Amino acid sequence: MPDIERWPTGRLLSTAARLVEHAWDENLRSIGLTHAGVIAMEVLAATGPITQTTLAQIVRVQAQTMGQTLNRLEAHGHITRQRGSEDRRVHVVSLTDAGTAALERAVESEQQVLAQVSIDTSMFRQELKVLVRELAGRQTPAGVSGGVPYASARGED
């Protein structure tokens, strides 16, 4: 990497994120998941069954994008979608037992990727959480509560 010592912090952070995500995505493919799918499953694990629209809002993606992610998860048996009892146009999304097991494997996979680096990943994680919370808090649009896109299902706050 040419002259990495001169890279701005943003470039270092962006490059590190892409490298970690690429390595993690390779591991996820082996269990039929994508990064987007893991995020959706983490939210479902934390919230329990919710509507597809609410899930998309929590994750901060378009409903159509979430629909594509859920199609893949449903095809692999990781989630189920059922029509709402009060409004048949609404789909309620639930994590299956197979989805819970796959999510556990995905978490282990991420830990394996990070275990390969020679830094204190616990301290690094704490610093990243501060960065995300502070920057997300500044960028939260009016009328949207929170700041951080979703609460981790792992309870690592």
C-alpha positions in Angstrom: 0.0 0.0 0.0 1.7 3.1 -1.2 2.6 5.6 1.6 -0.1 4.4 4.0 1.6 6.7 6.7 0.2 9.7 4.8 -3.4 8.5 4.4 -6.1 10.5 6.2 -7.9 8.8 9.0 -11.1 8.5 7.0 -9.3 6.6 4.2 -7.7 4.3 6.8 -11.1 3.7 8.4 -12.8 3.1 5.1 -10.1 0.8 3.8 -10.1 -1.2 7.1 -13.9 -1.5 7.0 -13.8 -2.8 3.4 -11.1 -5.3 4.1 -12.9 -6.7 7.2 -16.2 -6.8 5.4 -14.7 -8.6 2.4 -13.1 -11.3 4.6 -16.3 -11.6 6.6 -18.5 -11.8 3.5 -16.4 -14.7 2.3 -17.1 -16.6 5.5 -20.8 -15.7 5.4 -21.3 -17.1 1.9 -20.4 -20.5 3.2 -23.4 -20.4 5.6 -25.8 -18.8 3.0 -25.7 -15.2 4.4 -24.8 -11.7 3.4 -23.8 -8.8 5.5 -27.2 -7.2 4.9 -28.9 -10.4 5.9 -26.9 -10.6 9.2 -27.9 -7.0 10.0 -31.6 -7.8 9.4 -31.3 -11.0 11.5 -29.6 -9.1 14.4 -32.5 -6.7 14.5 -35.0 -9.5 14.5 -33.1 -11.3 17.3 -33.3 -8.1 19.3 -36.9 -7.1 18.6 -38.7 -10.3 17.9 -41.2 -10.4 15.0 -41.8 -7.1 13.3 -43.2 -5.8 10.1 -41.0 -5.8 7.0 -41.5 -2.0 6.8 -40.4 -1.4 10.4 -37.4 -3.6 9.8 -36.4 -1.6 6.8 -36.8 1.7 8.8 -34.7 0.4 11.7 -31.9 -0.7 9.3 -32.3 2.5 7.3 -32.8 1.0 3.9 -35.5 1.2 1.3 -38.4 -1.3 1.7 -37.5 -2.8 -1.7 -33.9 -3.4 -0.7 -35.1 -5.1 2.5 -37.5 -7.2 0.5 -34.6 -8.5 -1.6 -32.6 -9.3 1.5 -35.5 -11.1 3.1 -36.2 -13.1 0.0 -32.7 -14.6 0.3 -33.1 -15.2 4.0 -36.4 -16.9 3.5 -35.1 -19.1 0.7 -32.4 -20.4 3.1 -34.9 -20.9 5.9 -33.5 -18.2 8.2 -36.7 -16.1 8.4 -40.4 -16.5 7.8 -42.9 -13.9 6.6 -46.6 -14.0 7.4 -49.4 -11.7 6.4 -50.5 -9.4 9.2 -53.8 -10.5 10.9 -55.2 -6.9 10.9 -53.8 -5.7 7.6 -53.2 -8.4 4.9 -50.8 -6.0 3.0 -48.4 -6.1 5.9 -45.7 -8.8 6.3 -44.5 -9.8 9.7 -41.0 -11.1 9.7 -39.7 -13.6 12.3 -36.4 -15.3 12.8 -36.5 -19.1 12.6 -34.4 -21.5 14.7 -32.2 -22.1 11.7 -31.8 -18.3 11.4 -30.8 -18.0 15.1 -28.2 -20.8 14.6 -26.9 -19.1 11.4 -26.7 -15.8 13.2 -24.6 -17.4 15.9 -22.2 -18.8 13.2 -22.1 -15.4 11.6 -21.0 -13.8 14.9 -18.3 -16.4 15.3 -17.2 -15.8 11.8 -16.8 -12.1 12.4 -14.8 -12.8 15.6 -12.5 -15.2 13.6 -11.7 -12.4 11.1 -10.9 -9.9 13.8 -8.9 -12.4 15.8 -6.4 -12.4 13.0 -5.3 -8.8 13.7 -2.7 -7.8 16.3 -4.7 -5.1 18.1 -6.8 -4.9 21.2 -10.1 -5.5 19.4 -12.1 -4.8 22.5 -10.7 -1.3 22.9 -10.9 -0.7 19.2 -14.6 -1.7 19.3 -15.2 0.7 22.2 -13.6 3.6 20.2 -15.7 2.7 17.1 -18.9 2.8 19.1 -18.1 6.3 20.3 -17.3 7.4 16.8 -20.5 5.9 15.4 -22.7 7.3 18.1 -21.3 10.8 18.0 -21.3 11.0 14.2 -24.8 9.4 13.8 -26.2 11.7 16.5 -25.1 14.7 14.3 -26.6 13.3 11.2 -30.0 12.1 12.5 -32.7 13.7 10.4 -35.5 15.7 12.1 -38.3 13.4 13.3 -36.1 10.3 13.5 -35.3 9.1 17.0 -32.1 7.4 18.0 -29.0 8.0 16.0 -27.5 4.6 15.8 -29.2 2.6 13.1 -30.1 -0.4 15.3 -29.4 -1.8 18.7 -27.1 -4.8 18.6 -28.8 -8.1 19.3 -25.5 -9.2 20.9 -25.9 -6.7 23.8 -22.4 -5.4 23.3 -23.0 -1.8 24.2 
